[in-house]
Amino acid sequence: MKSYEMDEYLDQQVMALERELKQLKRARRARKAKAQASKRYGGHPATG
């Protein structure tokens, strides 16, 4: 593999990981919000 090909490959890997990380953070935030809402509303988790 030539070095510029390697750079391109690594750039793609980094971009993919960053996308994944954003999705995980968003999911975690949503889960946290849902947990707080369920506590607030008498322990029934929000559906959906």
C-alpha positions as CSV (number, residue, x, y, z in Angstrom):
1,M,0.0,0.0,0.0
2,K,1.3,3.4,-0.9
3,S,1.4,6.0,1.8
4,Y,-1.2,8.3,0.2
5,E,-3.5,5.3,-0.1
6,M,-2.9,4.5,3.6
7,D,-3.8,8.1,4.5
8,E,-7.0,8.0,2.5
9,Y,-7.9,4.7,4.2
10,L,-7.2,6.1,7.6
11,D,-9.3,9.2,6.9
12,Q,-12.2,7.0,6.0
13,Q,-11.8,4.9,9.2
14,V,-11.7,8.1,11.3
15,M,-14.8,9.5,9.6
16,A,-16.6,6.2,10.1
17,L,-15.7,6.1,13.8
18,E,-16.7,9.8,14.4
19,R,-20.1,9.1,12.8
20,E,-20.5,6.1,15.1
21,L,-19.4,8.1,18.1
22,K,-22.0,10.8,17.3
23,Q,-24.7,8.2,17.1
24,L,-23.7,6.6,20.4
25,K,-23.7,9.9,22.1
26,R,-27.1,10.8,20.7
27,A,-28.4,7.4,21.8
28,R,-27.0,7.7,25.3
29,R,-28.5,11.2,25.6
30,A,-31.9,9.9,24.5
31,R,-31.7,7.0,26.9
32,K,-30.8,9.4,29.8
33,A,-33.7,11.7,28.9
34,K,-36.1,8.8,28.8
35,A,-34.9,7.5,32.2
36,Q,-35.4,11.0,33.7
37,A,-38.8,11.2,32.2
38,S,-39.8,7.8,33.5
39,K,-38.7,8.9,37.0
40,R,-40.7,12.1,36.7
41,Y,-43.8,10.3,35.6
42,G,-44.2,7.7,38.2
43,G,-41.8,5.0,36.9
44,H,-43.5,4.2,33.6
45,P,-40.9,4.3,30.9
46,A,-42.0,6.4,27.9
47,T,-43.0,4.0,25.0
48,G,-41.2,4.2,21.7
